């Protein structure tokens, strides 16, 4: 098969036009094309009134060698690339069985789930521990807290439970990490096998949505169990046992000691109590940069027109997603984070009496508003102290203040963009309805935002308007606080073995350990660590 890249066509093109464009590029008659398969379809909206699809295609045609020699000079035609993932046993019958007696995986987010899946397929029967609940009961707890006034559960919420924090998000399945080993195509195919929509294999910026992701993680868990693995929910790791620089066991909240030979910690960016327990036990940590800011909401229709122009509303384009970066005179960068087209702003705290916001979308992305994190980078030198965990306390202080400013009932402080720019408190909504649940209290966000963050956001608005027309909308809603863009800590590990520096048999992994940022990159890191465990480091 040949592979063609960068083939651009109008969003309204027909199948016949696609085949004619392929034939024209190869210099053959259309009837000579034996097969044309779409490998990836991206949206090129750089010209808002001339939106196009950009294709990567696999093409079967007679005399491919001759055509390749003739067409390769344009740089768009080559042999189809082999995207086989080589991290799985070629014989598929558990070649690693017997190498390691017991592997304990802590955390059932994408990193832990895919690590456990690979280990189970290799015959290693992992034990997967998750502090939260299974996806179904977890979803009922979360929506009950949002919409029915149920008590907040510190172990079953947006951050903790089967599927990790990504379960209640837009479910973005793209990343900018390098993938020479082709783990990402394998992950996406596994997700489709587990119930994800097939279009995630074709779109350049695929997403799955909370409503579909719950089924996927449940199916993966069931396969792990069917292969001899064990999954235990509502089991929080409260401590670890280290002996002479080697991890020997984990201790649960009930005092149970679980011994093992290898320990993969995929605990996510919000397991603050686990970070504290590890640090107290002697595990090394480093403070790292992260970002804080607000969620900002605009009418989705406004964003569709801003990005897609006259093509707005086209069924194949769906809800428009934007992305921006603004380098400000404050010396800081403001940027969009986890943009959720047609989504909601939701309560995402993991500790009581704190307010944290995040965005979420269903697969349909059919809600009225677009929302995104409007974020500013925070550096370790911005928060005082010597502890490598001091970023956690910085986050907590902001989240407590947001809770108080919101009224002390888990409502979030909110402000209209126009009022924020004018330096005055908001007293009520405009025409953009705040989607945050449980609710909002209109106020002045400068009372909770760090001064450098507030100044940077204000300076960035006109710069963002140049990139995303309509962003400057005075009635856009800003809801605080967004503090969980990434982990505030990193657990150092050996670049080759992926084992923690100074602690044998301990493999820190994923977003919480500082090695991923999002569903796919976390899953990739889980596979990388599992591969090392299978290979004996």
C-alpha positions in Angstrom: 0.0 0.0 0.0 1.0 3.6 -0.6 0.5 6.4 1.9 -0.6 9.8 0.8 -0.5 12.8 3.2 -1.6 16.4 3.1 -4.4 15.9 0.6 -6.8 18.9 1.1 -10.4 19.0 0.0 -13.4 21.2 0.7 -15.5 20.1 3.6 -18.4 19.5 1.1 -16.4 17.1 -1.1 -17.9 13.9 -2.3 -16.3 10.4 -2.2 -15.9 10.6 -6.0 -13.9 13.9 -5.6 -11.7 12.3 -3.0 -10.8 9.4 -5.4 -10.3 11.8 -8.3 -7.9 13.9 -6.2 -5.9 10.7 -5.3 -5.7 9.6 -8.9 -4.6 13.0 -9.9 -1.9 13.1 -7.3 -0.6 9.7 -8.4 -1.0 10.5 -12.1 -3.2 7.4 -12.9 -6.8 6.9 -14.1 -9.4 6.7 -11.3 -10.3 3.2 -12.3 -6.8 2.0 -11.5 -7.3 2.7 -7.8 -8.0 -0.7 -6.2 -8.6 0.6 -2.7 -8.6 4.0 -0.9 -8.7 4.0 2.9 -8.8 7.0 5.1 -6.2 6.8 7.8 -6.6 10.2 9.3 -8.8 13.3 8.7 -7.8 16.7 10.1 -9.6 20.0 9.9 -7.7 22.9 8.4 -9.5 26.1 9.6 -6.6 28.5 9.2 -8.8 30.3 6.6 -12.1 30.6 8.4 -14.2 31.0 5.2 -12.3 28.2 3.4 -12.3 25.4 5.9 -10.9 22.2 4.5 -10.3 18.6 5.4 -6.7 17.4 5.3 -6.3 13.6 4.7 -3.8 10.9 5.2 -4.8 7.9 3.0 -3.7 4.4 2.3 -4.0 3.5 -1.4 -3.7 0.2 -3.2 -2.9 0.5 -6.9 -1.2 -1.6 -9.5 2.5 -1.1 -10.1 3.1 0.7 -6.8 6.9 0.7 -7.1 6.8 2.6 -10.3 4.3 5.1 -9.0 6.2 5.6 -5.8 9.4 6.4 -7.7 7.5 8.8 -9.9 5.5 10.5 -7.1 7.8 10.5 -4.1 9.5 13.7 -5.2 6.6 15.8 -4.0 7.0 14.5 -0.4 3.4 13.4 -0.1 3.6 9.8 -1.4 5.5 7.0 0.4 5.2 3.4 1.4 2.5 2.9 4.0 4.1 3.0 7.4 4.1 -0.1 9.7 2.4 1.1 12.9 2.6 -2.2 14.8 3.1 -1.9 18.5 6.0 -4.2 19.5 5.6 -4.0 23.2 3.2 -7.0 23.3 4.5 -10.6 23.2 4.7 -11.8 19.6 3.4 -15.2 20.6 0.5 -13.7 22.6 0.5 -16.4 25.2 2.0 -14.6 28.2 5.7 -15.0 27.6 6.6 -13.1 30.8 4.7 -15.4 33.1 6.9 -16.6 36.0 9.4 -13.7 35.8 7.8 -11.7 38.6 5.5 -13.2 41.2 3.4 -10.1 42.1 3.0 -6.7 40.5 0.9 -4.2 42.4 -0.5 -1.3 40.3 -1.9 1.7 42.3 -4.5 3.8 40.5 -7.1 2.9 37.9 -6.8 5.9 35.6 -5.6 5.4 32.0 -2.0 4.9 33.1 -2.8 2.2 35.7 -5.4 0.5 33.6 -3.2 0.2 30.5 -0.2 -0.9 32.6 -2.4 -3.6 34.2 -3.9 -4.6 30.9 -0.5 -5.2 29.3 0.8 -7.1 32.4 -2.3 -9.3 32.4 -1.9 -10.1 28.8 1.7 -11.1 29.6 0.4 -13.6 32.2 1.6 -11.6 35.2 -1.8 -11.4 37.1 -1.5 -7.8 38.5 -3.3 -6.5 41.5 -4.8 -3.2 40.7 -5.8 -1.0 43.7 -8.1 2.0 43.3 -9.0 4.3 46.2 -12.3 5.3 44.5 -15.3 3.4 43.3 -16.1 1.5 40.0 -17.2 3.7 37.2 -21.0 3.3 37.6 -21.2 4.0 41.4 -18.7 6.7 41.0 -20.7 8.5 38.3 -23.8 8.4 40.6 -21.8 9.9 43.5 -20.4 12.7 41.2 -23.7 13.7 39.6 -25.4 13.5 43.0 -22.9 16.0 44.4 -23.3 18.3 41.4 -27.0 18.2 41.0 -28.8 16.8 44.0 -27.0 18.2 47.0 -25.4 14.9 48.1 -22.5 15.1 50.5 -19.0 15.4 48.9 -17.1 12.1 49.0 -13.3 12.6 49.2 -12.7 9.2 47.7 -15.4 9.1 45.0 -15.3 12.3 42.9 -14.1 13.8 39.7 -10.5 13.0 40.6 -10.8 9.6 42.2 -12.3 6.4 40.9 -12.2 4.1 38.0 -11.0 5.8 34.9 -9.2 8.6 36.7 -9.8 12.4 36.3 -10.1 11.9 32.5 -13.5 10.1 33.0 -15.1 13.5 33.7 -13.5 15.6 31.0 -13.8 16.1 27.3 -12.1 12.7 26.8 -9.4 14.1 24.5 -7.4 11.4 22.8 -4.6 13.3 21.2 -1.2 14.3 22.4 2.0 15.9 21.1 4.3 13.3 22.6 6.6 11.4 20.2 5.4 7.8 19.5 8.1 6.0 17.6 7.0 2.7 19.2 3.4 3.2 17.9 1.8 2.8 21.3 -0.9 5.4 20.5 -2.5 3.6 17.6 -2.6 0.4 19.7 -4.2 2.3 22.6 -6.9 3.8 20.4 -7.6 0.4 18.8 -7.9 -1.2 22.2 -10.4 1.6 23.2 -12.5 0.9 20.1 -12.5 -2.8 21.0 -13.7 -1.8 24.5 -16.6 0.3 23.2 -15.2 3.6 22.0 -16.6 5.0 18.7 -14.6 4.0 15.7 -14.1 7.5 14.5 -11.3 8.0 17.1 -9.1 6.0 14.7 -9.6 8.5 11.9 -9.8 12.0 13.4 -6.6 13.8 14.0 -8.0 15.3 17.3 -10.3 12.5 18.5 -12.3 12.7 21.7 -14.6 10.2 23.4 -16.6 12.1 26.0 -17.5 11.1 29.5 -20.7 9.2 28.5 -18.6 6.8 26.3 -15.5 6.6 28.4 -17.3 4.9 31.3 -18.1 1.8 29.2 -14.5 1.7 27.9 -12.8 1.6 31.3 -15.3 -0.9 32.6 -14.6 -3.3 29.7 -10.8 -3.0 30.1 -11.2 -3.8 33.8 -13.2 -6.9 33.0 -10.5 -8.1 30.6 -7.8 -7.7 33.3 -9.9 -9.8 35.7 -10.6 -12.4 33.0 -6.9 -12.9 32.5 -6.3 -13.6 36.2 -5.7 -10.1 37.4 -7.4 -8.6 40.5 -9.1 -5.2 40.8 -9.9 -3.8 44.2 -11.9 -0.6 44.6 -12.3 1.6 47.7 -8.7 0.6 48.6 -6.6 3.6 49.4 -2.8 3.3 49.8 -2.1 5.1 53.0 1.6 4.2 53.4 4.4 2.1 51.9 7.1 -0.2 53.4 10.7 0.6 52.4 13.6 -1.6 53.4 17.1 -0.5 52.6 16.0 1.5 49.6 13.6 -1.1 48.2 9.9 -1.0 48.2 8.5 -4.2 49.8 4.8 -3.5 50.4 1.9 -1.0 50.4 -0.3 -0.4 53.4 -4.0 0.4 52.8 -6.3 2.7 54.8 -7.5 -0.3 56.9 -3.9 -1.3 57.8 -3.7 -4.2 55.5 -0.1 -4.8 54.3 0.1 -5.9 50.6 3.5 -7.3 49.6 4.8 -7.4 46.1 7.9 -7.5 43.9 7.1 -4.5 41.7 5.0 -1.5 42.4 3.6 0.8 39.7 2.2 4.0 41.2 -0.2 5.7 38.7 -2.0 7.8 41.3 -2.8 11.0 39.3 -2.1 14.6 40.0 -4.6 15.0 43.0 -3.6 12.2 45.4 -2.1 14.7 47.8 -2.3 12.4 50.8 -0.5 9.7 49.0 2.2 12.1 47.9 2.6 13.2 51.5 2.9 9.5 52.7 5.5 8.7 50.1 7.5 11.8 50.9 7.4 11.0 54.7 8.6 7.4 53.9 11.7 8.7 52.1 10.6 8.7 48.4 12.3 11.6 46.6 10.2 14.5 45.1 10.9 17.6 43.1 8.7 20.7 42.9 7.7 21.4 39.3 5.8 24.2 37.4 2.1 24.0 36.9 -0.7 26.5 36.0 -3.7 28.1 37.6 -6.5 30.2 36.3 -10.2 30.1 35.6 -12.7 28.4 33.3 -14.1 30.8 30.7 -17.3 30.2 28.8 -18.6 31.6 25.5 -21.6 30.6 23.4 -20.6 27.7 21.3 -22.3 29.2 18.3 -20.0 32.3 18.6 -17.0 30.0 18.6 -18.2 28.0 15.7 -18.6 31.2 13.6 -15.3 32.5 14.8 -13.3 29.4 13.7 -15.4 28.0 10.9 -17.0 31.0 9.3 -19.6 30.1 6.7 -18.9 26.4 7.3 -20.2 26.7 10.9 -22.8 24.0 11.7 -21.4 21.6 9.1 -22.3 18.1 10.5 -18.8 16.7 9.9 -17.1 19.6 11.6 -19.1 19.5 14.8 -18.5 22.0 17.6 -15.4 24.2 17.1 -12.5 23.9 19.4 -10.0 26.7 19.8 -6.4 26.9 21.2 -4.4 30.0 22.0 -1.2 31.1 23.6 -0.4 34.7 24.7 3.1 35.8 25.8 2.5 38.7 28.1 4.6 41.7 29.3 4.3 40.3 32.9 6.8 37.7 31.8 4.2 35.0 32.0 2.3 33.1 29.3 -1.5 32.7 29.3 -2.9 29.8 27.3 -6.0 27.7 26.8 -6.2 24.4 28.6 -8.5 21.4 28.1 -10.9 23.2 25.8 -14.3 21.6 25.9 -16.6 22.4 22.9 -20.3 22.1 23.7 -19.5 21.3 27.3 -20.0 22.1 30.9 -17.9 23.6 33.8 -18.0 21.1 36.7 -16.9 20.8 40.3 -13.6 18.9 40.4 -12.4 19.2 44.0 -10.9 16.1 45.7 -10.9 17.5 49.3 -13.7 18.9 51.4 -14.3 22.6 51.7 -12.5 23.5 48.5 -13.6 24.6 45.1 -11.9 23.4 41.9 -13.2 23.8 38.4 -12.7 21.7 35.2 -14.5 21.2 31.9 -16.4 18.2 30.6 -18.1 17.2 27.4 -20.2 14.3 26.2 -19.4 12.6 23.0 -22.0 14.7 21.2 -20.6 18.0 22.5 -24.1 19.4 22.3 -24.3 21.8 25.2 -24.8 25.5 24.6 -21.4 26.8 25.8 -17.8 26.3 24.9 -15.4 26.4 27.9 -11.7 26.2 28.4 -9.1 26.7 31.1 -7.7 30.3 30.8 -4.4 29.6 32.5 -1.2 31.2 33.6 2.0 29.4 34.4 3.2 29.2 38.0 6.8 28.5 38.9 8.2 26.8 42.0 9.8 30.2 43.0 6.2 31.6 43.2 5.4 29.6 46.3 7.4 29.9 49.5 9.2 27.2 51.5 11.8 24.5 50.9 9.5 21.4 50.8 9.2 19.8 47.3 5.5 19.5 48.1 5.0 23.2 48.7 3.1 23.5 45.4 0.3 21.4 46.9 -0.2 23.9 49.7 -0.2 26.7 47.2 -3.0 25.0 45.3 -4.9 24.2 48.6 -4.8 27.8 49.7 -6.3 29.0 46.4 -9.0 26.3 46.5 -10.0 27.1 50.1 -10.2 30.8 49.3 -12.4 30.0 46.2 -14.7 27.9 48.5 -15.1 30.8 50.9 -15.6 33.4 48.2 -18.2 31.1 46.6 -20.3 31.2 49.8 -18.9 28.1 51.6 -21.4 25.7 50.0 -19.3 24.4 47.0 -20.7 27.2 44.7 -17.9 28.7 42.7 -16.9 32.4 42.4 -17.8 33.8 39.0 -17.4 37.0 37.1 -18.2 38.4 33.7 -15.2 39.0 31.5 -16.2 42.7 31.0 -16.4 43.3 34.7 -13.0 41.6 35.2 -11.4 43.9 32.6 -13.0 46.9 34.2 -11.9 46.0 37.7 -15.3 45.7 39.3 -17.3 42.8 40.9 -20.1 41.2 38.9 -23.6 41.2 40.5 -25.4 38.9 38.1 -25.2 37.0 34.8 -25.4 38.3 31.3 -26.7 36.4 28.3 -24.2 33.6 28.8 -25.5 31.2 31.4 -22.9 29.8 33.8 -23.0 26.0 33.5 -21.0 25.2 36.7 -22.8 22.9 39.0 -23.6 23.0 41.9 -23.9 26.8 41.2 -22.0 30.1 41.1 -21.8 33.3 43.2 -21.1 36.5 41.4 -18.1 38.3 42.8 -14.7 39.7 41.9 -12.2 37.0 41.0 -9.3 39.2 41.8 -10.0 38.3 45.4 -8.8 34.8 44.8 -6.5 35.0 41.8 -2.8 35.5 42.5 -1.9 39.0 41.5 0.5 37.9 38.7 -2.2 35.6 37.3 -4.9 38.3 37.3 -2.6 40.8 35.6 -1.5 38.3 33.0 -5.1 37.2 32.2 -6.2 40.8 31.7 -3.3 41.6 29.5 -3.8 38.4 27.4 -7.5 39.1 26.5 -6.9 41.5 23.5 -4.0 39.2 22.3 -6.3 36.2 22.4 -9.0 38.2 20.5 -6.6 38.4 17.6 -6.4 34.6 17.5 -10.1 33.8 18.4 -12.6 36.4 17.2 -15.3 36.9 19.8 -13.2 35.9 22.8 -13.4 39.5 24.1 -17.2 39.1 24.7 -18.0 41.1 27.8 -20.6 38.7 28.9 -18.3 35.6 28.8 -18.3 33.9 32.2 -15.1 33.3 34.2 -15.4 30.7 36.9 -12.7 30.0 39.5 -10.5 28.2 40.4 -8.8 25.9 37.9 -5.8 24.6 39.7 -5.3 21.0 38.5 -3.7 21.5 35.1 -0.9 19.2 36.0 0.9 17.7 38.9 2.8 20.2 41.2 5.4 17.5 41.8 7.7 15.1 40.0 9.1 11.8 41.4 12.5 11.4 39.7 13.1 8.1 37.9 15.8 6.5 35.9 15.5 7.3 32.2 16.3 3.8 31.1 14.6 1.5 33.7 11.8 4.0 34.7 12.4 3.0 38.3 12.4 5.6 41.0 15.8 7.1 41.7 16.9 5.7 45.0 13.9 3.3 45.6 14.2 -0.1 43.9 11.1 -1.9 42.6 9.1 1.3 42.6 7.9 2.7 39.3 6.3 6.2 39.5 4.1 6.7 36.4 1.7 8.9 34.6 0.5 12.4 35.3 0.8 12.4 39.1 4.5 11.5 38.9 5.1 14.2 36.4 5.5 12.2 33.2 2.2 12.7 31.3 -0.5 15.2 30.7 -3.8 13.8 29.5 -5.5 10.5 28.8 -3.3 9.2 26.0 0.1 10.3 27.3 -0.8 8.8 30.6 -1.8 5.5 29.0 1.4 5.6 26.9 3.5 6.0 30.1 1.6 3.2 31.7 2.6 0.9 28.8 6.2 2.0 28.9 6.5 1.2 32.6 4.7 -2.1 32.2 7.1 -3.0 29.4 10.1 -2.4 31.7 8.5 -4.6 34.4 7.9 -7.4 31.9 11.4 -7.2 30.6 12.8 -7.2 34.2 13.6 -3.5 34.0 
